[in-house]
Amino acid sequence: MKGVTGYAVSIAGLGVMAVGFNMIPVKWEILNIVPTKYVSGVGLALVGIGIFIALMDKGGRKGKNGEDEVPIYEGVGRSRRVVGYRKVK
C-alpha cells in the first residue's frame, strides 16, 4: 500500500511542478502572491518524498500478529517454491 501512496504523491508533485514552471496555465490568485520558483520547489520536494515512500515498500508479508515474515524456499532456480514463512525479528 505504501507504494501506491508514494506513486500518488509523486504524480501530485509532477502536477505542482508543471504549474510552477507555467507548463499548465492556471489563473489562481495564490500564484500571484507566491513566486513560481517556490511552487516548483514544492513540486520537486513532493516528487522526492513520493519516491522515498515508494521505495520504503518492503517485500514479504505480515503474519497473524502483524509481524513481518519472509518466505522459505525449497529447490533451486526456476524450480524453487515457497514452502513456508519465518518471522523476522
Secondary structure, 3 states (H helix, E strand, C coil): CHHHHHHHHHHHHHHHHHHHCCCCCCCCCHHHHCCHHHHHHHHHHHHHHHHHHHHCCCCCEECCCCCEEEEEEECCHHHCEEEEEEECC
